[in-house]
Amino acid sequence: MRGCWRSTALDHAALETRSCASPIKYSLTISKLRFFANFRLAWPSLATFYNTLLKRGVRSTTKPLLTLAIASVLTGCQSFGLFSEDRTDIQPGTLATLEPLETERSPELQTSVSLDEVIDGYENLLPLLDDPARIVQVHHRLADLRFQKAENRMVEQAVDELDIAVDAYHRLLEKYPERDTNDQVLYQLGKAYEMQGNRDAYLQTLDRLVAEYPDSEFRIEAEFRRGELLFVDGYYDEAQDAFDTVIALSRRNENVRFLADAYFMKGWSQFKLLDYDDSLISFTRVLDNTLPDDPRLDAVEQKYQTLVEDVFRVMGLAFTHLGGADSLEALFEEVGSKPYEVLIYDRYSQLLISKEQYTDAIEVYERFIASHADSPWAPRYHVAIIDTLQKAGFTQEIAVRKAAFVRDYGVGSDYWRQTSDANRGYLREQLEPLLTELANRHYVLAQRAEQANRTAEARREYAAAANYYGEFVATFPNHERTPEMHFLLAETQLALENWPEAIEAFEWVAYNYGAHDRAAEAGYAAVLAYRDYLEFSGEMPETERDRLLVLQQESRLDFVHRFPEDARAIDILYIATQRDFEQENDLDVIAHAQQIIDWRPAAPADMVVEARLLKAHALYRLEDYRFAEEAYQEALQAMPEQDQRRGDIRENLAASVYRQGEDYLAAGNLASAVDEFLRVGAVAPESSLRANAEYDAANYLVELAQWDRAIEVMTAFRANYPQHEMIDTLPAKMALAYRETGQWEQAADESQRMVGLATTDEEKRETLYIAAELYDRAGNKPKAITTWRDYANRYPQPLADYMEAANRLAKLYDETGEPAKRRYWLNAQMAAVDRYPDAADDRARYQAAEASAILADEAYQAYGAIDLTLPLEQTLPAKMQALEAAVNAYQKTVNYGVADFSTEAGYRIADLYAQLGSDLIDSERPDNLSELELMQYELLLEEQAYPFEENAIDIHEQNARRAWEGLYDKWVRESFQALSGLLPGRYNKPEATPEVIDEVR
């Protein structure tokens, strides 16, 4: 195998392109190391430049032309700066050291020539040169060209002609041993030996180069090549020394060309010497020189990428030899923290995984996480652990690790709070499937446990599910699946009977994510959750219950407002309206009830009826009775005829009208109040309130003195409500109304009813008396007599009222021509006063005196009706008896002390005596008397009549003397008149003056 040499820094990418891949693998073997040693870096050759010219088609048929071309090329090379003495990269012993020819480059020399022609050209050039230094340079160039030719033949035809070059280089060294640039010749000679596969000669050449030319610019590379050869031959200590020299020189000269490779090979040497700890330190130095601060491999330069990968692999082998994860921690305790530390952990873990050492790989990840808890790679390694468990088939532990990831790196973790926004992006990528998986898993497990009646287990699983759903919502507030996850969170909280949390979650899903499939369902679930909370949460303070009821109502109304097209919205609105009604939020009741009434599409008919009723009730409670009346009317119109509540609603309707009447009363408008009261019967004829309304109307009509209307209303009331509790109060009011309208008999009839309704004897007595008066006033004598008689028979006291009743009875009987009954009540008056003289006032005594006078007048008339006829012994006793009766009667009248009747009695008594005397004188004479007997008989009559006449005079005089007491009435005048006839000498003479007579009268 042939190597690929280059004079520039080690470029593994280029090597890979030319199929010179590095052999350093984790399963490194001696044969592969030899392969690595034979295929290393390429050396540059000017022949390459010549070949380029040839490929351009430059041909020459004469040697002078070729020589000229070479000279031109050399000049051109100088023009490109290849031979500049200021260049630090000029290789001694190459064409670059030649001085340029002093000829200008001609365009016609831009022809293609073969390498053999170039060699011939240089050989032809030699005889032309005089300068020994130039001759040596050309010989050096010819050796390089022959080497290039041999190299090309080796590559293109696998023909080994390198001995020609080797001989050329040896001749140079032998002929010019003291030449300063022999280090270049040794360098090229070593390359030739390497290509021939003559490793011993190659190594000896390199040894000579570093020994004889310690300051050569090729020293570093030569030491590196020596180290490689020594390594391949197993001389690891000597190889390590060589690589240490490379490292020291590279640092001193600030030449990094072989530095990373030297550290790499030093590490391998130490590895082969089983010095794993030191080898790891050397490998870290490789990474120090190849990796940027950014630990991502794609940030590594192309030329170092393969090397870096090899480092990771060999370090993995070393870690394994040292005991795994412990050695990683020990390494970085030794060298300190490194930016690429994470890559080492990662590559080592990958190595262990490739060997199916899953537990060891997981331990490596865990060690990193433990010592780098805040690193952006910590969560990535946690994910790697999960992936490793999956590969290993350790499924039982996967869920635990996933849960730990959420716990350690979720949105609620300390890690999340301190990490960068960019890293949070990665965490979100991981958390999205993890949270979904964990939440759904625990939710399913909870449902299974619930179905199996494992309550405690179900609660644990629901709680876990709720935690993950909550994490998802907090982590991805704007994710398209967040509403769904938030809804599931609410359901888990509901299953846990965490009512406040469930309600809050449902309402958030319903009202804070805009339009989505779960919104309405969540809003409805929140309403139901409030219901269950209040029903199943047990005892709670009344204030808390009241607060929840308010929130529940708000939730209902939010649902209706947000989702009016949802089929459940109308039912929830109805429930909310009922709740408002229960809480007496009447303005809200009216608004929500009207919303139900106006709902489109129309709400169910029975619900509309209920809404109208609630609206009407609310209006009534707000004392807006006019609109309440309208609402009740509308409700009745909407209600089915068979609805059992119609009667109650009519009562409410009646009450609404009645209350309007009361409002008018409060405003002092009695007339309008009466109209409203009477309207109750018009709008609700069957209402139980109608009777009271009409009764009140009657009362206020009486108060308004609208008697005829009051009578009409009260009459109807009595007819319609005979059993009404207020029926007994009507007679008094109706009696008043009848009296005010002059309907005395009807007033009396009502008074009679009042007698029966009176609760006390006194009340009965007074009312009966009034009734009697009213019948009397009405001219209904039968009813008047009956009533007066009833009164007089039942109430002898008080005396004054009894006397009036008896007096009126006497007069009525007189008018009806019933003298016996008249006399009875005349006597009754006298008897009453006689029985209770101390109780009799002037009126009673007057009435008794009048009654006595009437009866005395009857005796007087009886007396006058008896004629004295013969025989006198038969008629005179009757006359005398009648006289005595009349006188006694008049005497009784006088005894009452009433002047009006005493003077009459005095006159009548005197007149009775006078009349008896006159009757005796004028009585019939017997027919058979002689004149004498007749005379004697007349004298006898005169003697009998004289005392009566004297008594008459005496009584008249007594009666006349009343005039001197200031009493001069008709009967006193009549007594004076009688005396003028009885005693004309005394009483029938003219008075002194008319004035005196007038005055006496």
Secondary structure in CASP SS format (residue, H / E / C, confidence):
PFRMAT SS
TARGET T0000
AUTHOR 0000-0000-0000
METHOD secondary structure of the structure
MODEL  1
M C 1.00
R C 1.00
G C 1.00
C C 1.00
W C 1.00
R C 1.00
S C 1.00
T C 1.00
A C 1.00
L C 1.00
D C 1.00
H H 1.00
A H 1.00
A H 1.00
L H 1.00
E H 1.00
T H 1.00
R C 1.00
S C 1.00
C C 1.00
A C 1.00
S C 1.00
P C 1.00
I C 1.00
K C 1.00
Y C 1.00
S C 1.00
L C 1.00
T C 1.00
I H 1.00
S H 1.00
K H 1.00
L H 1.00
R H 1.00
F H 1.00
F H 1.00
A H 1.00
N H 1.00
F C 1.00
R C 1.00
L C 1.00
A C 1.00
W C 1.00
P C 1.00
S C 1.00
L H 1.00
A H 1.00
T H 1.00
F H 1.00
Y H 1.00
N H 1.00
T H 1.00
L H 1.00
L H 1.00
K H 1.00
R C 1.00
G C 1.00
V C 1.00
R C 1.00
S C 1.00
T C 1.00
T C 1.00
K H 1.00
P H 1.00
L H 1.00
L H 1.00
T H 1.00
L H 1.00
A H 1.00
I H 1.00
A H 1.00
S H 1.00
V H 1.00
L H 1.00
T H 1.00
G H 1.00
C H 1.00
Q H 1.00
S H 1.00
F C 1.00
G C 1.00
L C 1.00
F C 1.00
S C 1.00
E C 1.00
D C 1.00
R C 1.00
T C 1.00
D C 1.00
I C 1.00
Q C 1.00
P C 1.00
G C 1.00
T C 1.00
L H 1.00
A H 1.00
T H 1.00
L C 1.00
E C 1.00
P C 1.00
L C 1.00
E C 1.00
T C 1.00
E C 1.00
R C 1.00
S C 1.00
P H 1.00
E H 1.00
L H 1.00
Q C 1.00
T C 1.00
S C 1.00
V C 1.00
S C 1.00
L H 1.00
D H 1.00
E H 1.00
V H 1.00
I H 1.00
D H 1.00
G H 1.00
Y H 1.00
E H 1.00
N H 1.00
L H 1.00
L H 1.00
P H 1.00
L H 1.00
L C 1.00
D C 1.00
D C 1.00
P H 1.00
A H 1.00
R H 1.00
I H 1.00
V H 1.00
Q H 1.00
V H 1.00
H H 1.00
H H 1.00
R H 1.00
L H 1.00
A H 1.00
D H 1.00
L H 1.00
R H 1.00
F H 1.00
Q H 1.00
K H 1.00
A H 1.00
E H 1.00
N H 1.00
R H 1.00
M H 1.00
V H 1.00
E H 1.00
Q H 1.00
A C 1.00
V C 1.00
D C 1.00
E C 1.00
L H 1.00
D H 1.00
I H 1.00
A H 1.00
V H 1.00
D H 1.00
A H 1.00
Y H 1.00
H H 1.00
R H 1.00
L H 1.00
L H 1.00
E H 1.00
K H 1.00
Y C 1.00
P C 1.00
E C 1.00
R C 1.00
D C 1.00
T C 1.00
N H 1.00
D H 1.00
Q H 1.00
V H 1.00
L H 1.00
Y H 1.00
Q H 1.00
L H 1.00
G H 1.00
K H 1.00
A H 1.00
Y H 1.00
E H 1.00
M H 1.00
Q H 1.00
G C 1.00
N C 1.00
R H 1.00
D H 1.00
A H 1.00
Y H 1.00
L H 1.00
Q H 1.00
T H 1.00
L H 1.00
D H 1.00
R H 1.00
L H 1.00
V H 1.00
A H 1.00
E H 1.00
Y C 1.00
P C 1.00
D C 1.00
S C 1.00
E C 1.00
F C 1.00
R H 1.00
I H 1.00
E H 1.00
A H 1.00
E H 1.00
F H 1.00
R H 1.00
R H 1.00
G H 1.00
E H 1.00
L H 1.00
L H 1.00
F H 1.00
V H 1.00
D C 1.00
G C 1.00
Y C 1.00
Y H 1.00
D H 1.00
E H 1.00
A H 1.00
Q H 1.00
D H 1.00
A H 1.00
F H 1.00
D H 1.00
T H 1.00
V H 1.00
I H 1.00
A H 1.00
L H 1.00
S H 1.00
R H 1.00
R H 1.00
N H 1.00
E C 1.00
N C 1.00
V C 1.00
R C 1.00
F C 1.00
L H 1.00
A H 1.00
D H 1.00
A H 1.00
Y H 1.00
F H 1.00
M H 1.00
K H 1.00
G H 1.00
W H 1.00
S H 1.00
Q H 1.00
F H 1.00
K H 1.00
L C 1.00
L C 1.00
D C 1.00
Y H 1.00
D H 1.00
D H 1.00
S H 1.00
L H 1.00
I H 1.00
S H 1.00
F H 1.00
T H 1.00
R H 1.00
V H 1.00
L H 1.00
D H 1.00
N H 1.00
T H 1.00
L C 1.00
P C 1.00
D C 1.00
D C 1.00
P C 1.00
R C 1.00
L H 1.00
D H 1.00
A H 1.00
V C 1.00
E C 1.00
Q H 1.00
K H 1.00
Y H 1.00
Q H 1.00
T H 1.00
L H 1.00
V H 1.00
E H 1.00
D H 1.00
V H 1.00
F H 1.00
R H 1.00
V H 1.00
M H 1.00
G H 1.00
L H 1.00
A H 1.00
F H 1.00
T H 1.00
H H 1.00
L H 1.00
G C 1.00
G C 1.00
A H 1.00
D H 1.00
S H 1.00
L H 1.00
E H 1.00
A H 1.00
L H 1.00
F H 1.00
E H 1.00
E H 1.00
V H 1.00
G C 1.00
S C 1.00
K C 1.00
P C 1.00
Y C 1.00
E H 1.00
V H 1.00
L H 1.00
I H 1.00
Y H 1.00
D H 1.00
R H 1.00
Y H 1.00
S H 1.00
Q H 1.00
L H 1.00
L H 1.00
I H 1.00
S H 1.00
K C 1.00
E C 1.00
Q C 1.00
Y H 1.00
T H 1.00
D H 1.00
A H 1.00
I H 1.00
E H 1.00
V H 1.00
Y H 1.00
E H 1.00
R H 1.00
F H 1.00
I H 1.00
A H 1.00
S H 1.00
H C 1.00
A C 1.00
D C 1.00
S C 1.00
P C 1.00
W H 1.00
A H 1.00
P H 1.00
R H 1.00
Y H 1.00
H H 1.00
V H 1.00
A H 1.00
I H 1.00
I H 1.00
D H 1.00
T H 1.00
L H 1.00
Q H 1.00
K H 1.00
A H 1.00
G C 1.00
F C 1.00
T H 1.00
Q H 1.00
E H 1.00
I H 1.00
A H 1.00
V H 1.00
R H 1.00
K H 1.00
A H 1.00
A H 1.00
F H 1.00
V H 1.00
R H 1.00
D H 1.00
Y H 1.00
G C 1.00
V C 1.00
G C 1.00
S C 1.00
D H 1.00
Y H 1.00
W H 1.00
R H 1.00
Q H 1.00
T C 1.00
S C 1.00
D H 1.00
A H 1.00
N H 1.00
R H 1.00
G H 1.00
Y H 1.00
L H 1.00
R H 1.00
E H 1.00
Q H 1.00
L H 1.00
E H 1.00
P H 1.00
L H 1.00
L H 1.00
T H 1.00
E H 1.00
L H 1.00
A H 1.00
N H 1.00
R H 1.00
H H 1.00
Y H 1.00
V H 1.00
L H 1.00
A H 1.00
Q H 1.00
R H 1.00
A H 1.00
E H 1.00
Q H 1.00
A C 1.00
N C 1.00
R C 1.00
T H 1.00
A H 1.00
E H 1.00
A H 1.00
R H 1.00
R H 1.00
E H 1.00
Y H 1.00
A H 1.00
A H 1.00
A H 1.00
A H 1.00
N H 1.00
Y H 1.00
Y H 1.00
G H 1.00
E H 1.00
F H 1.00
V H 1.00
A H 1.00
T H 1.00
F C 1.00
P C 1.00
N C 1.00
H C 1.00
E C 1.00
R C 1.00
T H 1.00
P H 1.00
E H 1.00
M H 1.00
H H 1.00
F H 1.00
L H 1.00
L H 1.00
A H 1.00
E H 1.00
T H 1.00
Q H 1.00
L H 1.00
A H 1.00
L C 1.00
E C 1.00
N C 1.00
W H 1.00
P H 1.00
E H 1.00
A H 1.00
I H 1.00
E H 1.00
A H 1.00
F H 1.00
E H 1.00
W H 1.00
V H 1.00
A H 1.00
Y H 1.00
N C 1.00
Y C 1.00
G C 1.00
A C 1.00
H C 1.00
D C 1.00
R C 1.00
A H 1.00
A H 1.00
E H 1.00
A H 1.00
G H 1.00
Y H 1.00
A H 1.00
A H 1.00
V H 1.00
L H 1.00
A H 1.00
Y H 1.00
R H 1.00
D H 1.00
Y H 1.00
L H 1.00
E H 1.00
F H 1.00
S C 1.00
G C 1.00
E C 1.00
M C 1.00
P C 1.00
E H 1.00
T H 1.00
E H 1.00
R H 1.00
D H 1.00
R H 1.00
L H 1.00
L H 1.00
V H 1.00
L H 1.00
Q H 1.00
Q H 1.00
E H 1.00
S H 1.00
R H 1.00
L H 1.00
D H 1.00
F H 1.00
V H 1.00
H H 1.00
R H 1.00
F C 1.00
P C 1.00
E C 1.00
D C 1.00
A C 1.00
R C 1.00
A H 1.00
I H 1.00
D H 1.00
I H 1.00
L H 1.00
Y H 1.00
I H 1.00
A H 1.00
T H 1.00
Q H 1.00
R H 1.00
D H 1.00
F H 1.00
E H 1.00
Q C 1.00
E C 1.00
N C 1.00
D H 1.00
L H 1.00
D H 1.00
V H 1.00
I H 1.00
A H 1.00
H H 1.00
A H 1.00
Q H 1.00
Q H 1.00
I H 1.00
I H 1.00
D C 1.00
W C 1.00
R C 1.00
P C 1.00
A C 1.00
A C 1.00
P C 1.00
A H 1.00
D H 1.00
M H 1.00
V H 1.00
V H 1.00
E H 1.00
A H 1.00
R H 1.00
L H 1.00
L H 1.00
K H 1.00
A H 1.00
H H 1.00
A H 1.00
L H 1.00
Y H 1.00
R H 1.00
L C 1.00
E C 1.00
D C 1.00
Y H 1.00
R H 1.00
F H 1.00
A H 1.00
E H 1.00
E H 1.00
A H 1.00
Y H 1.00
Q H 1.00
E H 1.00
A H 1.00
L H 1.00
Q H 1.00
A H 1.00
M C 1.00
P C 1.00
E C 1.00
Q C 1.00
D C 1.00
Q C 1.00
R C 1.00
R H 1.00
G H 1.00
D H 1.00
I H 1.00
R H 1.00
E H 1.00
N H 1.00
L H 1.00
A H 1.00
A H 1.00
S H 1.00
V H 1.00
Y H 1.00
R H 1.00
Q H 1.00
G H 1.00
E H 1.00
D H 1.00
Y H 1.00
L H 1.00
A H 1.00
A C 1.00
G C 1.00
N C 1.00
L H 1.00
A H 1.00
S H 1.00
A H 1.00
V H 1.00
D H 1.00
E H 1.00
F H 1.00
L H 1.00
R H 1.00
V H 1.00
G H 1.00
A H 1.00
V H 1.00
A C 1.00
P C 1.00
E C 1.00
S C 1.00
S C 1.00
L H 1.00
R H 1.00
A H 1.00
N H 1.00
A H 1.00
E H 1.00
Y H 1.00
D H 1.00
A H 1.00
A H 1.00
N H 1.00
Y H 1.00
L H 1.00
V H 1.00
E H 1.00
L C 1.00
A C 1.00
Q C 1.00
W H 1.00
D H 1.00
R H 1.00
A H 1.00
I H 1.00
E H 1.00
V H 1.00
M H 1.00
T H 1.00
A H 1.00
F H 1.00
R H 1.00
A H 1.00
N H 1.00
Y C 1.00
P C 1.00
Q C 1.00
H C 1.00
E C 1.00
M C 1.00
I H 1.00
D H 1.00
T H 1.00
L H 1.00
P H 1.00
A H 1.00
K H 1.00
M H 1.00
A H 1.00
L H 1.00
A H 1.00
Y H 1.00
R H 1.00
E H 1.00
T C 1.00
G C 1.00
Q C 1.00
W H 1.00
E H 1.00
Q H 1.00
A H 1.00
A H 1.00
D H 1.00
E H 1.00
S H 1.00
Q H 1.00
R H 1.00
M H 1.00
V H 1.00
G H 1.00
L H 1.00
A C 1.00
T C 1.00
T C 1.00
D H 1.00
E H 1.00
E H 1.00
K H 1.00
R H 1.00
E H 1.00
T H 1.00
L H 1.00
Y H 1.00
I H 1.00
A H 1.00
A H 1.00
E H 1.00
L H 1.00
Y H 1.00
D H 1.00
R H 1.00
A H 1.00
G C 1.00
N C 1.00
K H 1.00
P H 1.00
K H 1.00
A H 1.00
I H 1.00
T H 1.00
T H 1.00
W H 1.00
R H 1.00
D H 1.00
Y H 1.00
A H 1.00
N H 1.00
R H 1.00
Y C 1.00
P C 1.00
Q C 1.00
P C 1.00
L H 1.00
A H 1.00
D H 1.00
Y H 1.00
M H 1.00
E H 1.00
A H 1.00
A H 1.00
N H 1.00
R H 1.00
L H 1.00
A H 1.00
K H 1.00
L H 1.00
Y H 1.00
D H 1.00
E H 1.00
T C 1.00
G C 1.00
E C 1.00
P H 1.00
A H 1.00
K H 1.00
R H 1.00
R H 1.00
Y H 1.00
W H 1.00
L H 1.00
N H 1.00
A H 1.00
Q H 1.00
M H 1.00
A H 1.00
A H 1.00
V H 1.00
D H 1.00
R H 1.00
Y C 1.00
P C 1.00
D C 1.00
A C 1.00
A C 1.00
D C 1.00
D H 1.00
R H 1.00
A H 1.00
R H 1.00
Y H 1.00
Q H 1.00
A H 1.00
A H 1.00
E H 1.00
A H 1.00
S H 1.00
A H 1.00
I H 1.00
L H 1.00
A H 1.00
D H 1.00
E H 1.00
A H 1.00
Y H 1.00
Q H 1.00
A H 1.00
Y H 1.00
G H 1.00
A C 1.00
I C 1.00
D C 1.00
L C 1.00
T C 1.00
L C 1.00
P C 1.00
L H 1.00
E H 1.00
Q H 1.00
T H 1.00
L H 1.00
P H 1.00
A H 1.00
K H 1.00
M H 1.00
Q H 1.00
A H 1.00
L H 1.00
E H 1.00
A H 1.00
A H 1.00
V H 1.00
N H 1.00
A H 1.00
Y H 1.00
Q H 1.00
K H 1.00
T H 1.00
V H 1.00
N H 1.00
Y C 1.00
G C 1.00
V C 1.00
A H 1.00
D H 1.00
F H 1.00
S H 1.00
T H 1.00
E H 1.00
A H 1.00
G H 1.00
Y H 1.00
R H 1.00
I H 1.00
A H 1.00
D H 1.00
L H 1.00
Y H 1.00
A H 1.00
Q H 1.00
L H 1.00
G H 1.00
S H 1.00
D H 1.00
L H 1.00
I H 1.00
D C 1.00
S C 1.00
E C 1.00
R C 1.00
P C 1.00
D C 1.00
N C 1.00
L C 1.00
S C 1.00
E H 1.00
L H 1.00
E H 1.00
L H 1.00
M H 1.00
Q H 1.00
Y H 1.00
E H 1.00
L H 1.00
L H 1.00
L H 1.00
E H 1.00
E H 1.00
Q H 1.00
A H 1.00
Y H 1.00
P H 1.00
F H 1.00
E H 1.00
E H 1.00
N H 1.00
A H 1.00
I H 1.00
D H 1.00
I H 1.00
H H 1.00
E H 1.00
Q H 1.00
N H 1.00
A H 1.00
R H 1.00
R H 1.00
A H 1.00
W H 1.00
E H 1.00
G C 1.00
L C 1.00
Y C 1.00
D C 1.00
K H 1.00
W H 1.00
V H 1.00
R H 1.00
E H 1.00
S H 1.00
F H 1.00
Q H 1.00
A H 1.00
L H 1.00
S H 1.00
G H 1.00
L H 1.00
L C 1.00
P H 1.00
G H 1.00
R H 1.00
Y H 1.00
N C 1.00
K C 1.00
P C 1.00
E C 1.00
A C 1.00
T C 1.00
P H 1.00
E H 1.00
V H 1.00
I H 1.00
D H 1.00
E H 1.00
V H 1.00
R C 1.00
END
